[in-house]
Amino acid sequence: AARDLANKDAERKEAQRERAEESAKTGKARGDAVKRAEICDQARAAVRMYQSENKIPLYRLNEKGERILVNDEERRRKLEEQQRLSREYCAG
């Protein structure tokens, strides 16, 4: 009787541990999905900004904190990078 009780207790603890592990995996997957969605949204917004028809002047900050105008070549490179991120993080 004591052995049966000990076995049932061990089985119950194992089942709890398995449920806890599964819950942790689900939570991590949910967190990963949220992060991917945020990156996707940011990349899509950046693509729209870099593709803007009226070529809004864009600036970046250099290491001294000074505003530097983004030239056409840098704009093209940044557009390509954001398009790559969009394909990677927005896909299915």
JOBELZI-V21148 format. One record per residue. N is the residue number from 1. RES is the residue in one small letter. OMEGA is omega in radians with two decimals (* if undefined). NEAR is the number of other ideal C-beta (glycine too) atoms within 12 Angstrom. Layout:
BEGIN
n & res & omega & near
N & RES & OMEGA & NEAR
N & RES & OMEGA & NEAR
END
This chain:
BEGIN
n & res & omega & near
1 & a & -3.13 & 7
2 & a & 3.13 & 8
3 & r & 3.10 & 9
4 & d & 3.13 & 10
5 & l & 3.13 & 11
6 & a & 3.11 & 12
7 & n & 3.12 & 13
8 & k & 3.12 & 14
9 & d & 3.12 & 14
10 & a & 3.11 & 14
11 & e & 3.13 & 14
12 & r & 3.13 & 14
13 & k & 3.11 & 14
14 & e & 3.12 & 14
15 & a & 3.10 & 14
16 & q & -3.14 & 14
17 & r & 3.13 & 14
18 & e & 3.11 & 14
19 & r & 3.13 & 14
20 & a & 3.11 & 14
21 & e & 3.14 & 14
22 & e & 3.11 & 14
23 & s & 3.12 & 14
24 & a & 3.12 & 14
25 & k & -3.14 & 14
26 & t & 3.12 & 14
27 & g & 3.12 & 14
28 & k & 3.13 & 14
29 & a & 3.13 & 14
30 & r & 3.10 & 14
31 & g & 3.10 & 14
32 & d & -3.13 & 15
33 & a & 3.12 & 16
34 & v & 3.14 & 15
35 & k & 3.12 & 15
36 & r & 3.14 & 21
37 & a & 3.11 & 16
38 & e & 3.12 & 17
39 & i & 3.11 & 23
40 & c & -3.13 & 23
41 & d & 3.14 & 19
42 & q & 3.14 & 20
43 & a & 3.13 & 28
44 & r & 3.11 & 21
45 & a & 3.13 & 18
46 & a & 3.11 & 26
47 & v & 3.13 & 25
48 & r & -3.13 & 17
49 & m & -3.10 & 22
50 & y & 3.14 & 27
51 & q & -3.02 & 21
52 & s & -3.07 & 15
53 & e & -3.04 & 8
54 & n & 3.07 & 8
55 & k & 3.07 & 16
56 & i & 3.11 & 14
57 & p & 3.13 & 15
58 & l & 3.14 & 23
59 & y & 2.99 & 16
60 & r & 3.11 & 17
61 & l & 3.06 & 12
62 & n & -3.08 & 11
63 & e & 3.11 & 7
64 & k & -3.12 & 7
65 & g & 3.13 & 9
66 & e & 3.11 & 10
67 & r & 3.12 & 12
68 & i & 3.11 & 15
69 & l & 3.11 & 17
70 & v & -3.13 & 23
71 & n & -3.07 & 15
72 & d & -3.13 & 14
73 & e & 3.12 & 11
74 & e & 3.10 & 17
75 & r & 3.13 & 25
76 & r & 3.13 & 17
77 & r & 3.14 & 16
78 & k & 3.09 & 23
79 & l & 3.13 & 25
80 & e & 3.13 & 19
81 & e & -3.14 & 19
82 & q & 3.06 & 28
83 & q & 3.09 & 21
84 & r & 3.12 & 18
85 & l & 3.13 & 25
86 & s & 3.11 & 25
87 & r & -3.08 & 17
88 & e & -3.00 & 15
89 & y & -3.11 & 25
90 & c & -3.12 & 21
91 & a & 3.04 & 12
92 & g & * & 8
END
